[in-house]
């Protein structure tokens, strides 16, 4: 079996939740695609 490693990176940080207006932890994944960096975040 071949192990595939992600090409991007995970980042944890604190962010103001737009709904509750409270500071909350967030996790974001970023990956470079050509000359563009694409990121997506979620509230755990």
Secondary structure by P-SEA (a helix, b strand, c coil): cbbbbbccbbbbbbbcccccccbbbbbbbbbbcccbbbbbbbcc
